[in-house]
C-alpha cells in the first residue's frame, strides 16, 4: 500500500514537471513569435532616432532623422515639440564600434573592480 502511494506520488510529480516544462516552452515560443511579428511590422526606414538626452524624469530632447533631414524635438509627458532643423554638418555620429570613441563603454570587470574598492571592508572580528 505504501509502495503504491509512493509510486503514484512520483508519477504525479513527473506529470507536474512535464506540464511545467510544456507551459514554459509554450510561453517562450509565443514570446519569440510575437517579437518577430512586431519586428517585421514596426520596421521603418524613414525614421531613426539618432540621439536622446534625458532632461528630467519625463522630459527628453531627441535628434531624429526623418527622410534624410535631421530634426531636434523636445518630448514631454503629453507633448512633442519641434525645436529646430539641423544640417548634416551639425550632427556628429557616434559609433559604439569605433575604438577611438571617447565615450567608449567600460568593460564590466573594470566597473566591478571600482565598486569593490568603494565598498568598505567588513568589521574585523576581535580575537577572544
C-alpha positions as CSV (number, residue, x, y, z in Angstrom):
1,X,0.0,0.0,0.0
2,X,2.8,2.4,0.9
3,X,4.7,1.5,-2.3
4,X,1.6,2.1,-4.4
5,X,1.1,5.5,-2.7
6,X,4.8,6.4,-3.3
7,X,4.7,5.3,-6.9
8,X,1.6,7.5,-7.6
9,X,3.2,10.5,-5.9
10,X,6.3,10.1,-8.0
11,X,4.1,9.8,-11.1
12,X,2.2,12.9,-10.2
13,X,5.4,14.8,-9.6
14,X,6.8,13.8,-13.0
15,X,3.5,14.8,-14.7
16,X,3.6,18.2,-12.9
17,X,7.2,18.8,-14.0
18,X,6.4,17.8,-17.6
19,X,3.4,20.1,-17.6
20,X,5.5,22.9,-16.2
21,X,8.2,22.4,-18.9
22,X,5.4,22.4,-21.6
23,X,3.9,25.6,-20.4
24,X,7.3,27.2,-20.1
25,X,8.2,26.2,-23.7
26,X,4.8,27.5,-25.0
27,X,5.5,30.8,-23.3
28,X,9.0,31.0,-24.8
29,X,7.9,30.2,-28.3
30,X,4.9,32.5,-28.1
31,X,7.0,35.4,-26.9
32,X,9.6,34.8,-29.7
33,X,6.8,34.7,-32.3
34,X,5.3,37.9,-31.1
35,X,8.7,39.7,-31.0
36,X,9.4,38.6,-34.6
37,X,5.9,39.7,-35.7
38,X,6.4,43.1,-34.1
39,X,9.8,43.5,-35.5
40,X,8.6,42.8,-39.1
41,X,5.7,45.2,-38.8
42,X,7.4,48.1,-37.0
43,X,10.5,48.2,-39.2
44,X,10.7,51.7,-40.8
45,X,13.5,53.0,-43.0
46,X,12.5,56.7,-43.0
47,X,12.5,57.5,-39.3
48,X,15.5,56.9,-37.0
49,X,16.4,58.2,-33.5
50,X,20.0,59.5,-33.7
51,X,20.4,60.6,-30.1
52,X,18.4,61.1,-26.9
53,X,19.2,63.2,-23.9
54,X,17.1,62.9,-20.7
55,X,16.5,66.3,-19.1
56,X,14.2,65.3,-16.2
57,X,12.1,62.3,-15.2
58,X,9.7,62.6,-18.2
59,X,11.3,65.2,-20.5
60,X,13.8,64.5,-23.3
61,X,15.5,66.1,-26.2
62,X,15.9,63.9,-29.3
63,X,17.7,64.3,-32.6
64,X,15.8,62.3,-35.1
65,X,16.4,61.6,-38.8
66,X,13.2,61.8,-40.9
67,X,13.5,61.2,-44.6
68,X,17.2,62.4,-44.7
69,X,16.5,65.6,-42.6
70,X,17.7,65.9,-39.0
71,X,15.3,67.4,-36.5
72,X,15.6,68.3,-32.9
73,X,12.5,67.7,-30.9
74,X,11.5,68.0,-27.2
75,X,9.4,65.3,-25.7
76,X,7.4,65.8,-22.6
77,X,4.8,63.7,-20.7
78,X,1.9,64.6,-23.1
79,X,3.5,66.6,-25.9
80,X,6.2,66.6,-28.6
81,X,7.6,70.0,-29.6
82,X,9.6,70.7,-32.8
83,X,12.7,72.7,-31.8
84,X,14.8,73.1,-35.0
85,X,16.0,71.5,-38.1
86,X,19.7,70.6,-38.1
87,X,22.1,70.3,-41.0
88,X,24.1,67.1,-41.6
89,X,27.3,69.0,-40.6
90,X,25.8,69.8,-37.2
91,X,25.4,66.1,-36.4
92,X,28.3,64.0,-35.0
93,X,27.6,60.3,-35.4
94,X,29.0,58.3,-32.5
95,X,29.7,54.7,-33.3
96,X,29.9,52.3,-30.4
97,X,32.2,50.1,-32.6
98,X,34.7,52.9,-33.1
99,X,37.8,52.2,-30.9
100,X,38.7,55.9,-31.0
101,X,35.4,56.8,-29.5
102,X,35.9,58.9,-26.3
103,X,32.6,57.7,-25.0
104,X,33.7,54.0,-25.1
105,X,31.8,51.9,-22.6
106,X,33.9,50.4,-19.9
107,X,34.3,46.7,-19.5
108,X,32.2,45.0,-16.9
109,X,35.2,43.8,-15.0
110,X,36.6,47.4,-14.6
111,X,33.3,48.6,-13.3
112,X,33.1,45.7,-10.8
113,X,36.6,46.4,-9.6
114,X,35.7,50.1,-9.0
115,X,32.7,49.1,-6.9
116,X,34.7,46.6,-4.9
117,X,37.1,49.4,-4.0
118,X,34.2,51.6,-2.8
119,X,32.7,49.0,-0.6
120,X,34.1,49.3,3.0
121,X,35.7,46.2,4.4
122,X,33.7,44.2,6.9
123,X,34.3,44.7,10.6
124,X,37.3,42.7,11.8
125,X,36.4,40.1,14.4
126,X,38.3,40.6,17.7
127,X,40.2,37.6,18.9
128,X,39.0,36.5,22.3
